[in-house]
């Protein structure tokens, strides 16, 4: 059984959104004061022009991540083709489901890019565990931040000391909570 390392959002000290090359240069000058052991997450996140992300990746040895704001697998593929990142943070719950996630993880493996999918660790853990490119799963387990995530499953995987232990039941090994479905769901006629 493979265990998956995860990081709670509140404990990520190495994730900083710079927003532009100019802001990044200012931040980079303070590099000795920060712990950049892992990556710089989505440094030009809301930019539709990926050239800035590629330029940034050519000007630093700090690994860059991106992709969580992409809404198609094709957008993520473009980031990979442009060699703009070292870590892809796709979110298969927003597009393509597991099929899209498996395709992207295979593409990352071929391009020597790690995967650290965005959000929903209970879903993404299986893709990360099945891929040689799997790095971590991102977790937001705070019930105040994400009450749906906290209540959605009757049997969420155990997370202890930074390790997520996947359930042994078939498939995802998760059982939907009927209480959560009633509380958060909307009946469609």
N, C-alpha and C positions, 0 to 999 in steps of 0.2 A: 504494500500500500504506500502510495506517495503522499507525503504531507505537503501542504502549500503554505509558504510564508505569506503573511499579510501585514499591512500597515494600516492602523486606524488613522483617519484623516487628521485628528487632533494631534497625532504624534509625528507627523511628517515634518521634519525640520529642513529638509533639502528641497522642498518644492516651492518655487518662487515664480510668479508670473511677471516677467519683465515687460512685456507689451511691445517693445520696439528695440531695434539695434542700439539706439542711443541710450535707452534706459538700461539695457543689458550691459553696455560698456561701463556705465557708472557702477552697476552692481558687481560686475566682474572685477573692478578695481578693489573691491572689498572682499575678494574671494578668501583671503586668509582668515577673515573673521567669521566665515560661515562654513558649515559642513556640507560640501557638495559630493558626498560619497556616491550617491546613486545617479541622480539626474536633475535636470532643470525641466520642470513640467510645463508644457504648453506655453513656451515663452512668447509666442506671437499668436496666441489662441484664436482671437477673433478676426484675424486677418484672412481675407479670401485669397490673398496673393501669397502662395507658398514660397515664392522666390526669397522673401525675407527670412523665412525659416531655414532655407538652404544656405543662404549667406551667413546666417548666424552659426550654423553647424560647421561651416568652414573656418570660422574665426575663434573657435573654442575647442578645448579638449574635454569639456564637461559634456557627458552624454545628454542629448535632448530627447524629450518624448513629445508625442502629439497624437492626434486622432480622435480624442474623446468628443470633440465638437464636430467631427465629420458625421454626416447622416447617411452615407452610402459606403459600401465596400469599395466602390470605385474611387471615392475621394481618398480613402486610406491607401489604396493601391497607388494613387498618384504621389502621395507623400513618400512611399517606399521607392517608387521608380526614380524620384528626384533625389534620392539619398539624403533626405533632409533630417532624418531622425535615426536614433539608435534603439529607441524603445517605442513600440506602437501601443497606444492605449485605446483601442476600439471598444465599443459598447454594443455587443450583439443583441442586447434587449431593445435597442433603438432601430436596428436594421438587420435583416438577414438571418436572425436567430442563430442556432447552432451551425447551420450550414455555412452561413457567412463567416462566423467565427472560426470554423475549421479551415475554410479557404484562406482567410487572412493569416492564421497561425502557420499554415503550410508555406504561404508566400514569405512570411517573416523568416521561417527556418531556412528557406532557399537563399534569402538575402542577408542572413546573419544579423537579424534584428530581433531583439527580445520583445516579448509581449507582457504587458501588465494591464489587463483590461480594466476599463473604467467602471466602478460601482458594481453592485450586486455580486458580492463574493460567492454567494451560494450557487449562483448560476455559472459564473465564469470559472470557478475552481476546476471544473471538469475539463474545460478547454486548456487551461494552464497546465494541469496535471498530465494531459495527453500530448503535450507538445514539448519537444526539446528546446524550443524558444521560450517556454514558460518561465517567467521571472518571479512575479508575485501576483496576488489578487489584492485589489483595493477594497477596503471595508469601511462602511459607515454604519456601525452597529449601534449608534446612539439613538435610543427611541425618540428623543425629542427632535433630532435632526430628520429622522426617517421612520415615523411610526409604522408605516406600511411594512417596511423591511423587518422591523422588530416583531411584528405580529402575523406576518403572512403565512408562516409555516408552523405546523404543530411540532415538528422535529428538526429545527435548524441544526446544521452541523456545529459541533463543539469547536470553540475557538479558545485556545489556552496558550499563554506565553508566546504570542505571535505565530502560532501554528493553527491552521484550520484542518480539522480532521473530518474528511468526507464521510457521509453515512454509507453503510454497506448495503442498503436496499437497492433493488434494480433501478435503472435509469438515474435520475438525479438523486434519488433516495429521499425526496422531500414530499411531505404530505401537506396539502393546502389546508389552512385553518378555515373551517366554515364560518367561525365567528368573524375572522378578518374579511372574508368575502362579503359577508352581510354588512359589516361596518364600512368597508371602503368601496365595495362594488356598486355598480349601477345596473339595474335590471334593464335589459333591452327587449322591447316588445317585438 
